[in-house]
């Protein structure tokens, strides 16, 4: 009979210091993402169109916020919402090829931007992609 139960596994205890540090870090990130920023909403998929969405980024927020945006208009929104628009407003397009054995493989992946938020005052190079680039192409191993 084979024993499938793992042995000598003891759960690691997270110290109160680690929890306090994590709580402070999350609070700092929450406060930063609440700062208002100005920018222009771009709807690459439908020029002149509008986009409506509901969003709650953090559990501390009691209510879900609704945003209604029209392409080309300037808005003042929280930084977290601007980052959300720039990080999540795309869909993937994959193309496939066959290798020398006739096996299908994914060759190129492309991200097509649907919408984004162009900054008029903030720069966050780690969270905001380049403005004006409606698509991003990535190459995968063949």
Buried (B, 14 or more C-beta within 10 A) or exposed (E): EEEEEEEEEEEEEEEEEEEEEEEEEEEEEBEEBBEEBBBBBBBBBEEEEEBEBEBEBEEEEEEEEEBEBEBEEEBEBBBBBBBBBBEEBBEEEEEEEEEEEEEEEEBBBBBBBBBBBBBEEBEEEEBBBEEEEBEEEEEEEE
